[in-house]
């Protein structure tokens, strides 16, 4: 849909941006805040840019990597294009442009880089060294020098091919880390986070052990175990009895705490939560600072797009997911209210936000209302109506600089018209999604400038 001259005139130019807000290197992608408070990406030519991307544009349709994987979609691509990789690439880019997308999201076919469409990369820094994967947590052991060394090697290897690229927007450090924060932190009730209703679909289950408790319960061979115990005992003269009193818990020895964690009995006293907040903040600071230093050492010109929060990160973690170690916060919406996730992440530290894993095929969009609609609205109609509302509201958010659709291709278990992809497993266009997305993508900038002029 063509924009009117008035709409085009309202899209900010570099002169409309607050100079102190611009992050990045001129001639590459930057991000900044216009004088009216609205955030935008800025493309290498200095034009305001709203990213509309798709994850997993590769011959396997994978959304967790790009190495070849057998399956119905890869078989359909092989039958259609054979060994002609360029045929698949040309067709994919042509389709994306026809649907008014402008960005290749995470895990795109490597050969698609620098082929005329902007793109992003996932580095996987959290899994390239020692990992804490216990009781719901999945984060790197940021206290282990082996992790820092692995991050340096990973950044050197993965950033080098993209250094100097004018089409790369930036790097996600990771995908779907689990920070294991208490529910109060997820709701933003502590540390001044003010996340409010962000990730409002989460946190209704019973409390699980949080990051500090998990680290205290690791094997002694792990560096985070020693760092956690040193942290909680340093100000208590090494006295476990004092710690137990402060935390209001029976703690005759360290093994008692490990058994509580293994039984998923969470510590929730005020004394424990105070220590948890301090420890988690230092943990997050080390993660974001280490990643940023490694990336900047090997590619100082491209943006750092956060770690693709899949679950509520917690106000304390968001407090460290800030500039200069992070340029843009990336997060997945937990329900149909995408704008609330964006608002919550933006409100925490006034950071620009990029929504990832967007899609409207889930229960939040398809579930029938408690009171049946008199007109007999079908499930597909309900899904698309809610989806339209979610994306329109998201595009109008002042803190949002773009979104990434969850998947290029349906998964094997997907049942059209409720699949997650823009193409089905036989590579046919998923018109139930693409027709609406084409319209919304074509109007995304108009929705933003109307907000500016409204």
C-alpha positions in Angstrom: 0.0 0.0 0.0 1.5 3.3 -1.1 2.1 5.9 1.6 0.7 9.4 1.1 3.1 12.3 0.7 1.9 13.5 4.2 2.8 10.1 5.7 6.3 10.1 4.1 6.9 13.6 5.3 6.2 12.5 8.9 8.8 9.7 8.8 11.7 11.2 10.8 15.0 12.1 9.2 18.3 12.3 10.9 17.6 15.9 11.9 14.5 14.7 13.8 16.6 12.4 16.1 18.0 13.3 19.4 21.7 13.3 18.7 22.5 11.8 22.2 20.2 8.9 21.5 21.8 7.5 18.4 23.7 4.2 18.8 25.8 2.6 16.2 28.2 3.6 13.5 27.3 6.0 10.6 27.1 4.1 7.4 25.8 1.0 9.2 22.5 0.3 11.0 21.9 2.5 14.0 19.0 3.0 16.4 17.8 6.2 17.9 15.0 8.2 19.4 13.2 10.9 17.5 12.5 14.1 19.3 8.9 13.1 19.8 10.0 10.1 21.9 9.5 7.4 19.2 12.3 4.9 18.5 13.4 3.8 15.1 16.2 1.8 13.5 18.2 4.0 11.1 19.5 2.3 7.9 23.0 2.8 6.4 21.6 5.6 4.2 20.3 7.5 7.3 16.6 6.7 6.8 14.3 5.7 9.6 13.6 2.0 9.3 11.0 -0.3 10.9 12.2 -4.0 10.7 9.7 -6.6 9.5 11.5 -9.9 9.5 10.9 -13.7 9.3 12.9 -16.4 11.2 14.1 -19.6 9.6 14.3 -18.7 5.9 16.4 -21.7 5.0 15.9 -24.9 3.0 15.0 -26.9 6.1 12.6 -24.3 7.5 14.5 -24.6 10.8 14.0 -22.0 13.5 16.7 -23.1 15.9 19.7 -23.3 13.5 20.4 -23.5 9.9 22.2 -26.8 9.4 20.3 -29.1 7.0 17.7 -31.2 8.6 15.6 -33.9 6.9 11.9 -33.4 6.9 8.9 -32.8 4.7 9.8 -29.2 4.0 13.4 -29.9 3.0 12.1 -32.7 0.8 9.7 -30.4 -0.9 12.4 -27.8 -1.5 14.8 -30.4 -2.9 12.1 -31.7 -5.2 11.3 -28.1 -6.4 14.7 -26.6 -6.7 17.1 -29.6 -6.7 20.7 -28.4 -6.0 19.9 -24.9 -7.3 20.5 -23.0 -4.1 20.1 -19.7 -5.9 16.7 -20.8 -7.1 15.4 -21.2 -3.6 17.1 -17.9 -2.6 15.6 -15.9 -5.4 12.1 -17.3 -4.7 12.3 -16.7 -1.0 13.4 -13.1 -1.3 10.8 -12.5 -4.0 8.1 -13.8 -1.8 9.2 -11.8 1.2 9.3 -8.6 -0.7 5.8 -9.4 -2.2 4.6 -9.8 1.4 6.2 -6.4 2.3 8.8 -7.9 4.6 12.2 -6.2 4.6 14.4 -8.3 6.9 15.7 -11.9 6.9 15.4 -12.9 10.6 17.3 -15.4 12.6 18.7 -18.5 11.0 18.3 -17.5 7.4 20.3 -19.4 4.8 23.9 -18.2 5.0 24.0 -17.6 1.3 21.2 -15.1 1.6 23.4 -12.7 3.5 24.3 -9.6 1.4 21.9 -10.5 -1.4 19.9 -7.3 -1.3 17.8 -7.8 1.9 18.7 -6.7 5.4 19.3 -9.5 7.9 20.1 -10.4 11.5 22.3 -13.1 13.1 22.2 -15.3 16.2 25.6 -16.0 17.8 24.7 -18.5 20.5 27.1 -17.1 23.1 25.3 -18.8 26.0 25.9 -22.3 24.8 29.5 -22.1 23.6 31.0 -23.0 27.0 30.0 -24.2 30.4 26.2 -24.1 30.8 23.9 -24.1 33.9 21.0 -26.2 32.9 19.2 -27.2 36.1 15.8 -26.7 37.8 14.5 -24.7 34.9 17.5 -22.4 34.4 19.4 -22.4 31.1 22.2 -19.8 31.2 26.0 -19.9 30.8 28.3 -20.1 33.8 29.3 -16.5 33.6 31.8 -17.0 36.4 33.9 -19.6 34.5 36.9 -18.3 32.5 36.3 -21.1 30.1 33.0 -19.5 29.1 34.6 -16.1 28.5 37.2 -17.7 26.4 34.6 -19.7 24.4 32.6 -16.4 23.8 35.7 -14.8 22.5 36.3 -17.7 20.0 32.6 -17.8 19.0 32.5 -14.1 18.3 35.8 -14.2 16.4 34.4 -17.0 14.2 30.9 -15.8 13.6 31.3 -12.0 13.4 34.2 -12.0 11.0 32.2 -12.9 7.9 29.8 -10.0 8.5 32.2 -7.3 9.4 31.7 -4.5 7.0 28.3 -5.7 5.8 25.9 -2.8 5.1 22.9 -5.2 5.1 23.4 -6.7 8.6 21.3 -5.0 11.2 22.9 -6.6 14.1 23.5 -9.7 16.3 21.3 -11.5 18.9 23.6 -12.9 21.5 21.4 -15.9 22.2 18.0 -17.5 21.8 15.7 -18.6 24.6 17.9 -18.5 27.7 16.0 -19.1 30.9 17.0 -16.7 33.7 15.0 -18.5 36.4 13.8 -15.4 38.2 11.1 -15.3 40.9 7.6 -14.4 39.9 7.8 -11.0 41.7 10.8 -10.1 39.4 8.9 -11.3 36.3 6.1 -9.0 37.2 8.5 -6.2 37.7 7.5 -5.6 41.3 11.1 -5.1 42.5 14.2 -3.2 41.6 12.2 -0.4 40.1 11.6 -2.4 36.9 7.9 -1.4 36.4 7.4 -4.1 33.9 3.7 -4.2 34.8 1.8 -6.7 32.7 4.6 -7.7 30.4 4.7 -11.5 29.9 1.3 -11.5 31.6 0.6 -15.1 30.5 3.4 -16.4 32.7 4.1 -16.8 36.4 0.8 -18.5 37.3 2.5 -21.8 38.2 3.9 -22.7 41.6 7.2 -20.8 42.4 10.3 -22.7 41.3 13.8 -22.3 42.6 15.4 -19.1 41.3 18.9 -18.5 40.0 20.8 -17.9 43.2 19.3 -21.1 44.8 20.1 -23.1 41.7 23.7 -21.9 41.6 24.1 -22.7 45.3 22.9 -26.3 44.5 25.2 -27.0 41.6 28.1 -29.5 41.7 31.2 -28.1 43.3 33.0 -28.5 40.0 31.1 -25.6 38.6 32.4 -22.0 39.1 29.0 -20.6 39.7 28.6 -22.8 42.7 31.6 -21.3 44.4 30.7 -17.8 43.3 27.2 -18.1 44.8 28.4 -19.5 48.1 31.1 -16.8 48.4 28.5 -14.2 47.7 26.0 -15.3 50.4 28.6 -16.0 53.1 31.1 -13.2 52.6 29.0 -10.7 54.5 28.1 -13.3 57.2 31.6 -14.2 58.1 31.1 -17.6 56.5 28.5 -18.6 59.1 25.8 -20.8 57.7 23.6 -20.3 60.8 23.5 -16.6 60.2 22.5 -17.2 56.6 19.7 -19.6 57.7 18.4 -17.0 60.1 18.5 -14.2 57.5 16.6 -16.5 55.0 14.2 -17.9 57.6 15.0 -21.5 56.6 16.4 -24.6 58.3 19.9 -25.0 56.8 22.2 -27.2 58.9 24.5 -27.8 55.9 24.8 -27.1 52.2 23.4 -30.5 51.2 20.1 -29.6 52.8 19.8 -26.7 50.3 20.7 -28.9 47.4 18.0 -31.4 48.4 15.4 -28.6 48.6 16.3 -27.5 45.1 16.2 -31.0 43.7 12.7 -31.3 45.1 11.9 -27.9 43.5 11.1 -26.3 46.9 11.7 -22.6 46.3 13.2 -20.2 48.8 10.9 -17.2 49.0 11.6 -15.3 52.2 12.3 -11.6 52.0 15.9 -12.1 53.1 16.6 -14.6 50.3 14.9 -12.5 47.6 17.0 -9.6 48.6 20.2 -11.6 48.0 18.7 -13.2 44.9 18.2 -9.8 43.3 21.8 -8.7 44.0 23.2 -12.0 42.7 21.0 -12.1 39.6 22.0 -8.5 38.7 25.7 -9.3 38.9 25.1 -12.5 36.9 23.3 -10.6 34.1 25.9 -7.8 34.1 28.6 -10.3 33.5 26.6 -12.0 30.7 25.8 -8.8 28.8 29.2 -7.1 29.4 31.2 -10.2 28.3 29.1 -10.7 25.1 29.3 -7.0 24.2 33.1 -6.9 24.7 33.7 -9.9 22.5 31.3 -8.7 19.7 32.7 -5.2 19.7 36.3 -6.5 19.5 35.5 -8.4 16.3 32.8 -6.2 14.8 32.5 -2.7 16.3 30.0 -1.4 13.8 26.8 -3.5 14.1 24.1 -3.4 16.7 23.6 -5.8 19.6 20.0 -6.9 19.7 19.8 -8.6 23.1 19.3 -12.3 23.8 15.8 -12.9 22.5 14.0 -13.3 25.9 11.6 -16.2 25.5 10.3 -16.0 29.0 9.9 -13.1 31.4 13.5 -12.1 32.2 12.6 -10.3 35.4 13.2 -6.6 36.2 16.6 -7.3 37.6 17.9 -8.9 34.4 16.3 -6.1 32.3 18.2 -3.6 34.4 21.4 -4.9 33.0 20.1 -5.5 29.4 20.9 -1.8 28.6 23.2 0.3 26.5 26.1 0.3 25.9 26.2 -3.5 26.3 22.9 -3.9 24.4 21.4 -1.6 21.8 18.0 -3.1 21.5 16.0 -5.5 23.8 14.5 -8.5 22.0 11.6 -10.4 23.6 8.8 -12.8 22.7 5.2 -11.9 23.5 3.6 -14.3 26.0 0.0 -13.8 24.8 -2.1 -11.9 22.3 -1.2 -8.5 23.9 2.1 -8.0 22.1 2.1 -4.3 22.9 2.1 -5.1 26.6 5.3 -7.1 26.3 6.8 -4.2 24.3 5.6 -1.6 26.8 6.9 -3.5 29.8 10.4 -4.1 28.3 10.6 -0.5 27.1 9.3 0.9 30.4 11.9 -1.0 32.4 14.9 1.1 31.2 13.6 3.1 28.3 15.2 0.7 25.8 14.0 0.2 22.2 12.4 -3.2 21.7 12.2 -5.7 18.9 9.5 -8.3 19.2 10.6 -11.9 18.2 8.7 -15.1 17.6 5.5 -13.2 16.6 2.7 -15.4 15.4 -1.1 -15.7 15.9 -1.6 -19.4 15.5 -1.6 -20.1 19.3 -4.4 -20.6 21.8 -4.4 -16.9 22.8 -5.6 -16.0 19.3 -7.8 -19.0 18.5 -9.6 -19.6 21.9 -13.3 -18.9 21.7 -14.7 -16.3 24.1 -16.7 -17.3 27.1 -19.8 -15.9 25.5 -20.4 -17.2 22.0 -20.4 -14.6 19.2 -23.9 -14.3 17.9 -22.6 -14.2 14.3 -20.9 -17.5 14.6 -17.3 -16.2 14.0 -15.1 -19.1 12.8 -11.8 -19.9 14.6 -9.8 -18.6 11.6 -11.7 -15.4 11.6 -11.1 -15.0 15.3 -7.4 -15.7 14.9 -7.0 -13.2 12.1 -9.0 -10.5 13.9 -7.0 -10.8 17.0 -3.8 -11.0 15.0 -4.5 -7.9 13.1 -5.2 -6.0 16.4 -2.0 -7.3 18.0 0.2 -6.3 15.1 -1.4 -2.9 14.5 -1.0 -2.0 18.2 2.6 -3.2 18.2 3.5 -1.1 15.2 2.2 2.0 16.9 4.3 1.6 20.0 6.8 4.3 20.5 9.5 1.9 21.9 9.2 -0.7 19.1 11.7 -0.8 16.2 10.4 -3.9 14.5 9.2 -7.5 14.8 10.2 -11.0 13.6 7.6 -13.5 12.5 8.1 -16.8 14.2 8.8 -19.1 11.2 9.2 -19.2 7.5 7.8 -22.7 7.2 5.2 -24.8 9.0 6.5 -27.5 11.4 5.7 -31.2 10.8 3.0 -31.1 13.5 1.4 -27.9 12.3 -2.2 -28.2 10.8 -3.1 -25.5 8.3 -4.7 -23.0 8.6 -3.2 -22.9 12.1 0.4 -23.4 11.2 3.2 -21.1 12.3 4.8 -20.6 8.9 4.3 -18.3 5.9 4.7 -21.4 3.7 3.3 -24.9 4.3 5.5 -28.0 4.4 4.9 -28.5 0.6 6.2 -24.9 0.1 2.8 -23.6 -0.9 2.1 -20.0 0.3 0.1 -19.9 3.6 -2.4 -17.3 2.4 -4.3 -17.4 5.7 -1.3 -15.5 7.1 0.5 -13.8 4.1 -2.5 -11.9 2.8 -3.1 -10.1 6.1 0.6 -9.7 6.8 1.2 -8.2 3.4 -1.4 -5.5 4.2 -0.2 -4.9 7.7 3.5 -4.8 6.7 2.6 -2.3 4.0 0.9 -0.1 6.6 3.4 -0.5 9.4 5.2 2.8 8.9 1.8 4.6 8.3 0.6 3.3 11.7 3.7 4.8 13.3 3.6 8.1 11.6 -0.1 8.4 12.4 0.8 8.0 16.0 3.3 10.8 15.7 0.8 13.1 14.1 -2.2 12.0 16.3 
